[in-house]
């Protein structure tokens, strides 16, 4: 019975249904919206580029935008080796729009393989269908770069568990921007705020108060950086104003900003400030109002533990 169950999980799952039959028009409005989301909110380009971790904020290396190859593996605490894929036409030209859509929203590639949720398909499967289509329209405009990434591989038992993770998308229309709290919640899902700012176990399940911070991220040198408490507690952002929240993001939006070199044991961050800094002030204001509506969580986070 155990063997039969494992065989079912390994070979019959994931089962999220076929890729939808769709052809995205790729209007200028879609491309512009998709560019904004992919670069500044959903931060697709942050993960599907190769980041320079010797510099503060780990900015993408020049010439790697969209080509993939960023590695998240056992050294960083992952249950396998997960490599971001090439999003340029070199890799995706044979994919249908529906296959890309299913991968983004349900976590299954064109061959039926499950994608590890460092690709945040559980979040993206809750978004507005038109926003996902806009991201695809933008991705289709990327310059084709001939670059082959290593395959992703899961260790045991994640090589079985991973097939249980993909789910059918539960898409829903984005709230009106005039409803700051509701639209801010939508943005927080798009930007994976809870995913990074909530403590999780090794299977990705939340084990701490949502948005309470303290999620640990291991860096290459063995240092550990932890996510901040985003709730309106004095130990979180309870004393912040809307203006100070927006300004915190905009610190890195200045084109003259040059990240400094990070030596072993120096503070580094996994927060993609350079991408989020280009969110509009209206979107940041909505995000702030949503976070202020959360239940306060008293949690003092030790931000950084150096390796030496």
C-alpha positions in Angstrom: 0.0 0.0 0.0 2.9 2.4 0.8 4.5 1.6 -2.5 1.3 2.2 -4.4 0.8 5.5 -2.6 4.3 6.7 -3.4 3.9 5.6 -7.0 0.6 7.6 -7.2 2.2 10.7 -5.8 5.3 10.3 -8.0 3.7 9.5 -11.3 0.0 10.6 -11.2 0.6 14.0 -9.6 0.5 16.9 -9.9 -2.9 17.0 -11.4 -4.1 20.6 -11.9 -5.7 20.0 -15.3 -4.5 20.9 -18.8 -2.9 24.2 -19.7 -5.7 26.7 -20.7 -6.2 27.4 -24.4 -5.4 31.1 -24.7 -3.7 33.4 -26.9 -2.6 36.7 -25.3 -2.9 39.7 -27.6 0.1 41.5 -26.2 -1.3 45.1 -26.4 0.9 48.0 -25.3 -1.2 48.4 -22.2 -0.6 44.8 -21.3 3.1 45.0 -21.9 3.4 48.1 -19.8 1.4 46.6 -16.9 3.4 43.4 -17.2 6.7 45.2 -17.1 5.7 47.0 -13.9 4.5 43.9 -12.2 7.3 41.6 -13.3 10.1 44.1 -12.4 8.7 45.9 -9.3 5.9 43.9 -7.6 6.0 40.2 -8.5 9.8 40.6 -9.0 10.1 37.9 -11.6 13.2 39.5 -13.0 14.9 39.5 -9.6 14.8 35.7 -9.4 15.2 35.0 -13.1 18.5 36.8 -13.3 21.8 36.1 -11.7 22.4 38.3 -8.7 25.7 39.7 -7.5 25.8 38.7 -3.8 29.2 40.5 -3.3 27.3 43.8 -3.5 24.6 45.1 -1.1 21.1 44.3 -2.2 22.6 41.6 -4.6 21.6 43.5 -7.8 21.2 41.4 -11.0 24.5 41.1 -12.9 24.5 43.1 -16.1 23.4 41.1 -19.1 21.6 38.4 -17.1 18.1 39.9 -17.0 15.6 37.1 -17.5 18.1 34.4 -18.5 17.7 32.5 -15.2 20.5 30.5 -13.5 20.1 31.8 -9.9 20.7 28.8 -7.6 18.9 28.0 -4.4 20.3 24.8 -3.0 21.2 22.8 0.1 23.9 25.4 1.1 21.1 27.9 1.7 18.8 25.4 3.5 16.7 24.2 0.6 15.6 20.6 0.2 17.3 20.2 -3.2 18.8 22.4 -5.9 16.4 24.8 -7.5 17.6 26.9 -10.5 15.5 29.7 -12.0 14.7 29.1 -15.6 15.4 31.2 -18.7 12.3 33.4 -19.4 13.6 34.7 -22.7 12.2 33.4 -26.0 15.3 31.1 -26.3 13.6 28.9 -23.7 9.9 29.9 -23.9 9.4 30.3 -27.6 7.9 26.7 -27.9 5.7 27.2 -24.8 2.1 28.3 -25.4 0.6 31.2 -23.6 -1.5 28.7 -21.7 1.5 26.6 -20.6 3.2 29.7 -19.2 0.0 30.8 -17.5 -0.4 27.4 -15.8 3.3 27.4 -14.7 2.9 30.8 -13.1 -0.5 30.2 -11.4 -0.5 26.5 -10.7 3.2 25.5 -10.6 3.3 22.9 -13.3 5.6 23.2 -16.3 4.8 22.3 -19.9 5.9 18.7 -19.3 3.7 18.2 -16.3 6.5 18.6 -13.7 5.9 20.3 -10.4 7.7 23.6 -9.7 9.2 24.1 -6.2 7.3 27.0 -4.6 10.3 29.3 -4.4 8.6 30.1 -7.7 5.6 31.5 -5.8 2.8 30.0 -7.8 0.6 29.6 -4.7 0.5 33.4 -4.5 0.3 34.1 -8.2 -2.7 31.6 -8.5 -4.7 34.1 -6.4 -4.2 37.1 -8.7 -6.2 38.7 -11.4 -6.2 36.8 -14.7 -5.5 40.0 -16.6 -2.4 40.7 -14.5 -1.0 37.3 -15.2 -1.7 37.7 -18.9 0.1 41.1 -18.8 3.2 39.5 -17.3 3.2 36.9 -20.0 2.8 39.6 -22.7 5.8 41.4 -21.2 8.0 38.3 -20.9 7.3 37.6 -24.6 9.1 40.9 -25.4 12.4 40.0 -23.7 15.5 39.7 -25.8 16.2 36.1 -26.6 19.4 35.0 -24.9 20.9 31.6 -25.6 21.5 30.3 -22.1 20.8 26.8 -20.7 20.3 26.5 -17.0 21.0 23.5 -14.9 17.9 21.3 -14.1 16.2 21.7 -10.7 16.3 18.6 -8.5 14.6 17.8 -5.1 16.2 15.7 -2.4 14.2 12.9 -0.7 11.5 13.2 0.6 10.8 16.6 -1.2 11.0 14.7 -4.5 7.7 13.2 -3.5 6.2 16.1 -1.5 6.7 18.5 -4.3 4.1 16.8 -6.4 1.5 17.5 -3.7 2.0 21.3 -3.8 0.6 22.5 -7.1 -3.1 23.4 -7.0 -5.6 24.7 -9.5 -5.5 28.5 -9.6 -8.1 30.4 -7.7 -8.0 33.6 -9.7 -10.0 36.6 -8.7 -10.4 40.2 -9.9 -8.1 42.8 -8.3 -9.9 45.1 -5.9 -10.4 48.7 -6.9 -7.4 50.9 -6.1 -9.7 53.2 -4.2 -10.2 50.5 -1.6 -6.7 51.0 -0.1 -6.8 48.1 2.4 -8.2 45.5 -0.1 -5.9 46.6 -2.9 -3.0 46.6 -0.4 -3.8 43.0 0.5 -3.8 42.2 -3.2 -0.4 43.8 -3.6 0.9 41.9 -0.6 -0.1 38.6 -2.2 1.5 39.7 -5.5 4.7 40.7 -3.7 4.9 37.6 -1.5 5.0 39.7 1.7 3.6 37.1 4.0 5.7 34.3 2.4 8.9 36.0 3.5 7.7 37.7 6.6 6.2 34.7 8.4 8.2 31.9 10.0 7.9 28.6 8.1 9.0 25.0 8.6 11.2 23.0 6.2 8.1 22.1 4.2 7.0 25.7 3.7 4.1 25.7 6.2 3.6 28.7 8.3 4.5 28.1 12.0 4.6 31.7 13.2 2.1 34.5 13.3 1.4 35.8 9.8 3.5 38.8 8.9 5.2 38.6 12.3 8.7 38.3 10.8 11.6 36.1 11.9 11.8 34.0 8.8 15.5 33.0 8.5 17.5 33.2 5.2 20.9 31.7 5.1 23.5 33.4 3.0 26.5 31.9 1.1 29.0 32.8 3.9 26.8 31.1 6.6 25.4 34.4 7.9 21.6 34.5 8.6 19.3 37.4 7.9 15.8 37.4 9.2 12.7 39.1 7.9 11.1 42.0 9.8 7.9 42.1 11.7 5.4 43.9 9.4 2.5 44.1 11.8 1.4 47.4 13.5 3.1 46.4 16.8 5.7 48.7 18.4 8.1 45.8 17.6 7.0 46.0 14.0 5.9 49.0 12.0 3.3 50.3 14.5 5.2 53.6 15.0 5.7 54.1 11.2 3.8 56.7 9.2 2.7 56.2 5.6 5.3 58.7 4.6 8.2 57.0 6.4 7.1 53.6 5.0 7.2 55.0 1.4 10.5 56.7 2.0 12.0 53.5 3.3 11.4 51.9 -0.1 12.3 54.9 -2.1 15.8 55.1 -0.6 17.0 52.8 -3.4 15.1 54.3 -6.3 17.7 57.0 -7.0 19.5 56.1 -10.2 22.7 57.5 -8.6 22.7 54.9 -5.8 25.7 52.6 -6.0 25.6 49.4 -3.7 28.7 48.9 -1.6 30.8 45.8 -1.5 29.7 43.2 1.1 32.5 41.3 2.7 32.2 37.9 4.5 30.3 38.4 7.8 29.0 41.9 6.8 25.2 42.6 6.8 23.4 41.6 3.6 19.8 41.5 2.8 17.6 39.2 0.7 14.9 41.8 0.5 14.7 42.9 -3.1 14.7 46.6 -2.3 16.0 47.7 -5.6 13.0 46.2 -7.4 10.3 47.2 -4.8 11.7 50.7 -4.7 10.2 51.4 -8.1 6.6 50.6 -7.0 4.4 53.6 -7.3 3.8 55.7 -4.2 0.1 55.0 -4.5 0.8 51.2 -4.4 3.1 51.6 -1.5 0.5 53.6 0.3 -2.1 50.9 -0.2 0.3 48.3 1.0 1.0 50.3 4.1 -2.7 50.7 4.9 -3.2 47.0 4.6 -0.3 46.2 6.9 -1.6 48.7 9.4 -5.0 46.8 9.4 -3.3 43.5 10.6 -3.5 42.2 14.1 -0.4 43.4 16.0 2.2 40.7 16.8 4.7 41.4 19.5 7.9 39.9 18.1 11.4 41.4 18.4 13.4 40.1 15.5 17.2 39.7 15.6 17.8 41.0 12.1 21.2 39.5 11.4 23.6 36.9 12.7 27.0 37.0 11.1 29.0 34.0 10.2 32.1 35.2 12.0 
